[in-house]
Amino acid sequence: MTHPRLSVVIPVYNEEAGLAALFARLYLALDALRIPYEVIFVNDGSRDRSVALLKDQFAARPDVTRVVLFNANYGQHLAIIAGFERARGERIVTLDADLQNPPEEIGKLLAAMDAGADYVGGVRAVREDSWWRRTASRLMNRVRERITHIRMTDQGCMLRAYSREIVAAIASSSEISTFIPALAYTYAHKPVEVDVAHEERAAGESKYSLYKLIRLNFDLVTGFSLVPLQLFSIFGMLVSVGSVLVYLIVIVERLVIGGWREGWATLWDRDLLAFFLIGLGVVGEYVGRIYQQVRARPRYTIQAVLERDTAAAAPEARGSLVQ
């Protein structure tokens, strides 16, 4: 295969219903670019017929197709990391498999890189999502930007382009849990955003529930900022001072006035308990990240790699651990 100028990385998880449509549009759009390219599909432990369809597509276009098969479900971002670690192109584009990000829009990202950008984020001009997803996304974007100072207009759009240098930096990062677009933003010298089209899902259903979206933003905030932990520390000091003042008032009332308004202490104790539980959750997020990191387990394991160079894929095809 000619050394590709472009690598397209696509994570796949239970996308059986929409893969045929993706194949039909993706390769047509990439052929129209008239540059050497490769497509790297990373199957993230699908339980439907996605693997069989990916194998068929590899057999149909082995010159430009590579397929990485995880042996379990590790999540979208680790699937992208696996694709990054194997990408050969000078520029790398990520794309969802559900066709909500039209592959025909890849040319817009490459044009922005031709103009000097080293990282291009897609912004969905008109979102074809439910109202609650749009509302939740806006709220989470504002909170995330306030805390991390990472300014991404549309953090949920996976249609993005990265330079070879940024992809190498991301792939070499040893973080277990991270948010790739935000990590790229911190490495980029000239990040830009471009408007891209957004379509309704071609088939199947979204893999991101409300819980997963909240979980993703928790990872993003705790992975890129110490602000929540610092706020907890500041509030802790203020509560400590307030506690001393409240109990001094209670003691003065008892000794000087002769009364005992127990409600003061009871109310303050309840507030302290609520504050403690919230703070414990914040600390738990950071401790959990540390725990995941210090275990030093492989981030994912690979069942097989399908590519024309079978000699290169053989060790992983035997099920070796890949970190």
C-alpha positions in Angstrom: 0.0 0.0 0.0 1.3 3.5 -0.9 2.3 5.5 2.2 -1.0 7.2 3.1 -1.3 11.0 3.5 -4.6 10.6 5.3 -5.7 8.1 8.0 -9.3 7.9 9.0 -10.0 6.2 12.4 -13.5 5.0 13.0 -14.5 3.2 16.3 -17.3 0.7 15.9 -19.6 -0.7 18.5 -22.8 -2.6 17.5 -23.2 -0.7 14.3 -24.3 -3.6 12.1 -27.4 -1.8 10.8 -25.5 1.2 9.5 -22.2 -0.2 8.3 -23.2 -0.9 4.7 -24.3 2.7 4.3 -21.1 3.9 5.9 -18.9 1.9 3.6 -20.8 3.1 0.5 -20.4 6.8 1.3 -17.0 6.7 3.1 -14.8 5.2 0.3 -16.6 7.2 -2.4 -15.8 10.4 -0.4 -12.2 9.5 0.2 -11.6 8.4 -3.4 -12.8 11.8 -4.5 -10.1 13.5 -2.4 -7.5 12.0 -4.8 -4.9 11.5 -2.1 -3.4 8.2 -0.7 -5.5 7.2 2.3 -6.2 4.4 4.8 -9.3 3.6 6.9 -8.7 2.0 10.3 -11.8 0.5 11.8 -11.5 -0.4 15.5 -14.2 -2.8 16.7 -14.9 -2.1 20.3 -16.2 -5.5 21.4 -19.4 -5.4 19.3 -21.9 -8.1 20.1 -23.8 -8.0 16.8 -22.6 -8.8 13.2 -20.3 -5.7 13.0 -17.1 -7.9 13.0 -18.3 -10.0 10.1 -19.2 -6.9 8.1 -15.8 -5.3 8.9 -14.1 -8.5 7.7 -16.0 -8.5 4.5 -15.1 -4.9 3.9 -11.4 -5.7 4.5 -11.7 -8.4 1.9 -13.3 -6.0 -0.5 -10.7 -3.2 -0.1 -7.6 -4.6 1.6 -5.4 -2.0 -0.1 -6.8 0.8 2.0 -8.6 -0.9 4.9 -7.3 -2.1 8.3 -9.4 -3.5 11.1 -8.4 -3.7 14.7 -10.5 -6.2 16.8 -10.7 -5.6 20.5 -11.5 -8.7 22.6 -13.9 -6.6 24.8 -15.6 -3.3 25.1 -13.2 -0.6 26.3 -14.9 2.5 25.2 -14.8 4.9 22.2 -11.8 6.9 23.3 -9.5 3.9 23.8 -10.7 2.6 20.4 -9.5 5.9 18.9 -6.2 5.6 20.8 -5.7 2.2 19.3 -6.3 3.6 15.9 -3.9 6.5 16.5 -1.2 4.1 17.5 -1.5 2.4 14.1 -2.2 5.3 11.9 0.4 5.9 9.2 -0.9 9.1 7.6 0.4 12.6 7.9 -3.0 13.7 8.9 -5.5 11.7 11.0 -9.3 12.2 10.9 -11.7 10.7 13.4 -15.2 9.8 12.4 -18.2 8.2 14.1 -19.6 5.1 12.4 -23.3 6.2 12.6 -23.1 8.7 9.7 -24.2 11.6 11.8 -20.9 13.1 10.8 -21.0 12.9 6.9 -17.7 11.6 5.5 -18.1 14.1 2.6 -17.2 16.8 5.2 -13.7 15.5 5.6 -12.4 17.8 2.9 -13.4 20.8 5.0 -11.1 19.7 7.8 -8.2 19.0 5.4 -8.7 22.5 3.8 -8.3 24.0 7.3 -5.1 22.1 7.8 -3.8 23.3 4.4 -4.3 26.8 5.7 -2.0 26.1 8.7 -4.0 24.5 11.4 -2.6 21.5 13.3 -5.9 20.5 14.9 -9.3 21.0 13.5 -12.5 20.6 15.5 -15.8 20.1 13.8 -18.8 22.1 15.0 -22.2 20.8 14.1 -24.0 23.7 12.4 -27.5 22.2 12.9 -27.7 19.4 15.4 -30.1 16.5 14.6 -30.3 15.4 18.2 -33.1 15.4 20.8 -33.7 18.6 22.8 -32.4 17.2 26.0 -29.1 16.2 24.4 -28.6 19.7 23.0 -29.5 21.3 26.4 -27.3 19.0 28.4 -24.5 19.5 26.0 -24.7 23.3 26.2 -24.7 23.2 30.1 -21.8 20.8 30.3 -19.8 22.8 27.7 -20.2 25.9 29.9 -19.2 24.2 33.1 -16.3 22.5 31.4 -15.0 25.7 29.8 -15.2 27.6 33.1 -13.2 24.9 35.0 -10.7 23.7 32.4 -10.3 26.8 30.2 -10.4 24.4 27.2 -12.6 26.2 24.6 -14.4 23.7 22.3 -17.6 24.9 20.8 -18.9 21.4 20.2 -17.1 18.8 22.3 -19.6 16.1 21.2 -18.6 16.2 17.5 -16.2 13.4 16.7 -15.4 14.7 13.2 -11.9 16.1 13.9 -8.6 16.3 12.2 -5.2 16.0 13.8 -1.6 16.5 12.6 0.9 13.6 12.8 2.7 15.3 15.7 -0.4 15.8 17.9 -1.5 12.2 17.3 2.0 11.0 18.3 1.8 13.0 21.5 -1.7 11.7 22.3 -0.7 8.1 21.7 2.4 8.4 23.9 0.3 9.7 26.8 -0.2 7.0 29.4 -3.4 8.2 30.9 -6.0 5.5 31.3 -9.0 7.8 31.1 -8.9 10.9 29.0 -10.8 13.0 26.5 -9.0 13.0 23.3 -10.2 16.3 21.7 -9.4 18.2 24.9 -6.0 16.5 25.1 -5.3 17.5 21.5 -6.3 21.1 22.3 -3.6 21.3 25.0 -0.9 20.1 22.5 -2.1 22.1 19.5 -0.2 25.2 18.4 -2.9 26.4 16.0 -6.3 24.9 16.8 -9.2 26.0 14.7 -12.9 25.0 14.3 -15.0 24.6 11.2 -18.7 24.2 10.7 -19.7 20.7 9.5 -23.1 19.2 8.6 -24.9 16.9 11.0 -27.4 14.2 10.0 -29.8 12.0 11.8 -28.5 8.6 12.7 -28.7 6.3 9.7 -29.6 3.3 11.8 -29.4 1.9 15.3 -29.3 4.0 18.4 -26.9 6.2 20.3 -24.4 4.5 22.6 -24.2 7.6 24.8 -26.9 7.6 27.5 -27.4 10.7 29.8 -25.3 8.9 32.5 -22.5 8.2 30.0 -22.5 11.9 29.0 -22.3 13.0 32.6 -19.6 10.4 33.2 -17.6 11.7 30.3 -17.7 15.3 31.6 -16.6 14.2 35.0 -13.6 12.5 33.4 -13.0 15.6 31.4 -13.1 18.0 34.4 -11.1 15.9 36.7 -8.6 14.9 34.0 -7.8 18.5 33.0 -8.2 20.6 36.2 -7.7 20.6 39.9 -10.3 23.3 40.4 -13.0 21.0 42.0 -10.5 19.7 44.5 -9.2 23.2 45.2 -12.8 24.5 45.7 -13.4 21.7 48.2 -10.3 22.6 50.1 -11.3 26.3 50.2 -14.9 25.5 51.3 -13.5 23.1 53.9 -11.5 25.9 55.5 -14.5 28.3 55.4 -16.7 25.6 57.0 -14.2 25.0 59.7 -14.1 28.7 60.6 -17.9 28.8 60.4 -18.1 25.8 62.7 -16.0 27.5 65.4 -18.1 30.6 65.2 -21.4 28.7 65.5 -20.3 26.8 68.5 -18.9 29.9 70.2 -22.3 31.5 69.7 -24.0 28.4 71.2 -21.6 28.4 74.2 -22.2 32.2 74.8 -25.9 31.8 74.7 -25.8 29.0 77.2 -23.4 30.7 79.6 -24.6 34.3 79.3 -28.2 34.2 78.3 -28.9 30.9 80.0 -30.7 29.3 77.0 -29.7 26.6 74.6 -30.9 26.8 71.1 -30.0 23.3 69.9 -31.4 24.0 66.5 -28.3 26.0 65.7 -25.9 23.1 66.1 -28.3 20.6 64.5 -28.8 22.7 61.4 -25.1 23.3 61.1 -24.3 19.6 61.5 -26.7 18.7 58.7 -25.1 21.3 56.4 -21.7 19.9 57.3 -22.8 16.3 56.5 -24.2 17.4 53.1 -21.0 19.3 52.4 -18.9 16.3 53.4 -20.8 13.9 51.2 -20.4 16.2 48.1 -16.7 16.7 48.9 -16.2 13.0 49.4 -17.6 12.5 45.9 -15.1 15.0 44.4 -12.2 13.5 46.2 -13.4 10.0 45.1 -13.2 11.1 41.5 -9.5 12.0 41.8 -8.6 9.0 43.9 -10.3 6.7 41.4 -8.3 8.2 38.5 -5.1 7.6 40.6 -6.1 4.1 41.4 -6.7 3.3 37.7 -3.4 4.7 36.8 -1.2 3.1 39.4 -2.5 -0.4 38.6 -0.6 -0.1 35.3 -2.9 -2.6 33.5 -3.0 -2.7 29.7 -5.5 -0.1 28.5 -7.0 -2.6 26.1 -6.3 -6.0 24.6 -6.5 -6.9 20.9 -7.9 -10.1 19.5 -6.6 -9.6 15.9 -5.6 -7.0 13.4 -6.6 -7.4 9.8 -4.3 -5.7 7.3 -2.4 -6.5 4.1 0.9 -6.8 5.9 0.0 -10.0 7.8 3.5 -10.4 9.2 3.1 -7.1 11.2 -0.3 -8.2 12.4 0.7 -11.8 13.5 1.8 -11.1 17.1 -1.4 -9.2 17.9 -3.5 -11.8 16.1 -2.3 -14.3 18.7 -3.9 -12.2 21.4 -0.9 -10.4 22.9 -1.5 -7.6 25.4 -1.2 -4.1 23.9 -0.8 -1.1 26.3 
